[in-house]
Amino acid sequence: MRKIIAAIFLIAAVVSCVSIDCPVQNKVETLFALKTPAGNADTMGIDSLTVWTHRVYYKDNKRDTTLINRLCGAKTEFAIPTSHTLTEDSLFTLLKDTLGHEWRDTICISKEDFPHFESVDCQATYFHQITGVKTTHNGIDSITIQNREVNYESREHFFLYLKANR
């Protein structure tokens, strides 16, 4: 009888030790680092940055979504969530200074999406492979890809060079 009770407790202990390792912070975002033309971290000074995008909800019905609203001060980087339904994300930027000058640019990020599976008990996630990036050049001088793999890791994916004489 003791052996049966011990076996039951042993089985219960083994079963109770099974855990599901769903990531707590499972955001998949691209990280942009602001750079000066010399390659140093750009703190934007007194400028403010707003970033928005179109998200497709229904057939032929696009709605704007503000991703960053008036980022200012000593920020040297910012993160943008990545879509998992589009092969290209279009980001619209508005850079302002305190004198009322504005520069609008568009950043287009081409990518491939890959479903990522942790467990049936975890929510669905997509990882991405960046295949290209292009931008207009009103307030942005250039943009370069630093890391093509977009997953849970917080690594700089893009260096964003703003024009010195915006």
Steps between C-alpha positions, in 0.01 A plus 500: 500500500785737582658431161177590322463825696868584437456430128193727486690782676797451267278519191320808639834671574633433148180623334485813717855599400409541134495870414434694185768754409297767324704818472371768733612788279424354157504825304642480151620851417757667281742724685616824336815675624528870415843599368672825402669520159828432686357171634454607865177457695257776408291630789269699268565814704182707505327321213196277544427186303159348423465165322178349366398228257201364313363177644270294281197384698241434235514463125602835346452681833824643635520680830789700636663379817730730697801301618703785654349834592742793534811320620741770615795569723803280546360187334755318285285204396140392463315173434225441244277188496519292185192382312458132421250539218689724257812434295591869533442735794463869415587742779420869469713740702459863598804679641440847652718767652401776743494760221209324333695335218377152400656218299286205388654174386388149417696188596415174318626176656481183289496174695412134508283368783554167677258353755678421826369216716572476875212286622131449431437688824692812384359767273600501133813694408672591176870561452629693199791518258559854373567491126527872425437857611452828317407852603424846371758766581331811641618480863664157476842484339517119477412173669708182522417145606713382794322176590263317265355258756197637690402286797474537879854638532535878541779570253533803277352414162542837331728801522298809412712798395323834524611795289731738686336813357138396533 
